[in-house]
Amino acid sequence: LAATMNNNGKYDIEHILRHKIFNMYEKAYGKENSNTIKSMGCLAGTYSSLGKFAEAENMEAQVLELSTKILGKEHPDTLICMGNLADTYRNLGKFTDAELLETQVLGISTRVLGKEHPETLRSMINLAVTYSSLGKLKDAEILETQVLKMGTKILGSEHPDILHCMGNLADTYRNLGKFTDAEMLETQVLEMSTRIFGKEHPETLGSMLNVAMTYSSLGHFGDAEILETQVLDMSTQLLGKEHPGTLRSMHNLADTYRHLHKFTDAEMLGTQVLEMSTQILGKEHPDTLQCMGNLADTYRNLGKFIDAEFLETQVLAMRTKVLGKEHPKTLQTMLNIAATYSSAGNLC
């Protein structure tokens, strides 16, 4: 039943059920039993689905420690635990920690399970996503292309992991400026997600959001606005206003407003998103920094150069610290500050 709730995107109900199952196993067998550990891992997964990444990290670290102790470091269940923790690190913006753990998982999984095992493929998918987050776009593209070819052959073209891989590759294409390739792949993913999961499933909403992002990249801002408005309404209803997925929808819509020169709307929504993202994800999370950067750009377009400079200076300091000086987003922030200086200077 809990798995059914997950498949239907009803994560709040799944969380309640997983909590009850974990309590039953812990009471019956104790905390160091393999069934208890597995149920604890499933419970931790519901925290991630609900966007509660700090809680997920804490529980997944415990699960990994117990699984390593009871089952051993190279047991398939332990590898899954390591992969889940790495995934949460990525969601928390801890990309270096995620890369380190995912590289270990991929090495062990390849050796123990084999290169074509589904868990090995999943490890490759996750590592590629982290490469992309770290700005290693070419590495991500190479790995995602390899996984998509192997995974389609082994799992089938409509397996959820393959849909994720297709979506990730499309995202990498977009970041590399290959917008036509991204649009073609994302359209396929959206059609398949709608058919397999249904229109109102979180996976489908994520696919819709990705298509809208590519519309924006292609300059089709009117189409992006329509799609993002739909996604935001559905995400708020299904996941709640404070879920990271909903925040991402709000942020993308505010960004589209900016491109449509609806700067007042962009400022209002951008301010709201930044406040919520800071509270929920933390000030140094990459998504929060992106919100700050976009709001600063809106301030610049509204002629609020002091406000823009204030935000951009913070973004630059934190991106340098979190992502490194040579990350593409750090370099873009430097260009944004220069643009603000130039705009302010031209006004004087």
Buried (B, 14 or more C-beta within 10 A) or exposed (E): EBEEBBBBBBBEBBBEBBBEBBEEBBEEBEEEBBBBBBBBBBBBBBBBBBBBBBBBBBBBBBBBEBBBEBBEBEBBBBBBBBBBBBBBBBBBBBBBBBBBBBBBBBEBBBEBBEEEBBBBBBBBBBBBBBBBBBBBBEBBBBBBBBBBEBBBEBBEEEBBBBBBBBBBBBBBBBBBEBBEBBBEBBBBBBEBBBEBBEEBBBBBBBBBBBBBBBBBBBEBBEBBBBBBBBBBEBBBEBBBEBBBBBBBBBBBBBBBBBBBEBBEBBBBBBBBBBEBBBEBBBEBBBBBBBBBBBBBBBBBBBEBBEBBBBBBBBBBEBBBEBBBEEBEBBBEBBEBBEBBBEBBEEEE
